[in-house]
């Protein structure tokens, strides 16, 4: 009845039953009852739930069970696995068996388990039995492979005999088993033995990759490859070149029929190689060229897969370029990347132009010294010049994104091109894509902060746009903070030239001084800091300061004394410091207004 309540769909019944089960499965008595349900219930969901609950506590209870009862438990569960007709319940039972091996295998307490797996995998068994046996073996290897080293030779012979099985589903399970074994073998004799199977494993990859890979065999193999690279194991050393060429060839990355998750896992593997074993790629110039150019082709692919958070192939490729740019030797990587970027940007195809700018943006941080040499020509002129005036909105957005990345990584060199770049970036401050608008805001902030006296000429463009963004109720909290930061930079750089915008700016900022919720205190602190800068900028006209900023001193002082927040305190001290530097002795009026002891200024 308790298990039925868990499955009832009634929230109150589920809550009550779950609380009871948490306590009940801690008792040894629960094992026998749950085992009975697993073996006898005619309802698959109940059998599945019983297996799940057994798995949760079986390690705690195992050694408390009498040896005779343990043998009955193991035999019964194993028999149930092979007769279970419900797929999910069967897989849950496999997980339970694997969990038991974690405590049984170290004591050699289940020697017949592998014997039964081998028996069910024999040619005399049906294809379904062989598939189930190998699926169970993958679960066991995943949980307890470290305890199976004495069986590695026998397992090798078993798997080798099945790699050419007539059933593709059996071959998929063989692929999964070998993947797990590759991560486990350490002794030289095992390494030499298992590495001989790699070429045969790749031969069954093709059909598996195109079949939907229902058991994730290809992904598991790639994950194993990445783990082997990260762990510096040597089993793949003789095969890396062939593996990379195969994966970057027409049967995998260049085959549009291969599933997107598989392509993304291949790129993860290449990323791991670049970060952990880069010489494998870079010691052969033709191999490096192949890898980079294939990733360029993938960066043109905007297709997505729901199971991977709707992340496109293009985005994964662009992320991989970031890793290449930071991890591979620049003198080897950059010339290849630059030649391909040039080809894309100078193409007549707008999709290729867009991709060229996106790649340029993503390699900027890692290759900044090399990009600096090409900055004036051809990057700024003609590439960026043409990109930001393109008829294609996608190309314009990508070009602006490239500019933003250049601003982030190539100050002060990029500032020299402010007349060309800054007006275009300002136009993108309210772009519908928050990533582009946010990055553009950062770029404007950097430009204004570095232009000093020259910043005044851009105030008529920048300030109205920034205030409009602050006034928009749809603007996010983070964007508001970035907008105020850009305003602060504009005020600091232009000083007295900002005075014509002081009143309007104050009106927009004053509304944030009432914020008290802890989640938005950073916005209030940014506003206070900006008002302090505004006071300093208006020092040539203290009348403006008295008229505007003295109105908000009580709110700012209240925040300083009542809100326990470091940013609030820091911004308030900054504000009063700037106010005092402008008002001088007139600051006494503020002190009296706030009820403070008179200070000598």
Secondary structure, DSSP 8 states (H G I E B T S, - for coil): -HHHHHTS--HHHHHHHHHHHHHHTTSTHHHHHHHHHHHH-S-HHHHHHHHHHHHHHHHHHHTTS-HHHHHHHHHHHHHHHHH---HHHHHHHHHHHHHHHHHHGGGT--THHHHHHHHHTSTTS-HHHHHHHHHHHHHHHHHHGGG-GGGHHHHHHHHHHHTT-S-HHHHHHHHHHHHHHHTT--SHHHHHHHHTTHHHHHHTHHHHHHTT-TT-HHHHHHHHHHHHHHHT-STTGGGHHHHHHHHTSTTTTT-TTS-HHHHHHHHHHHHHHHHH-THHHHTSHHHHHHHHHHHHHHTT---B-GGGTT-BHHHHHHHHHHHHHHHS-HHHHHHHHHHHHHHHHTSS-HHHHHHHHHHHHHHTTTTHHHHHHTIIIIIIIIIIHHHTT-S-HHHHHHHHHHHHHHHHHSTTGGGGGHHHHHHHHHHTTT-SSHHHHHHHHHHHHHHHHHHGGGGGGGHHHHHHHHHHHHH-TT--HHHHHHHHHHHHHHHHHHGGGGGGGHHHHHHHHHGGGG---GGGHHHHHHHHHHHHHHHHHTGGGHHHHHHHGGGGHHHHHHHHHH---HHHHHHHHHHHHHHHHHHGGGHHHHHHHTT------
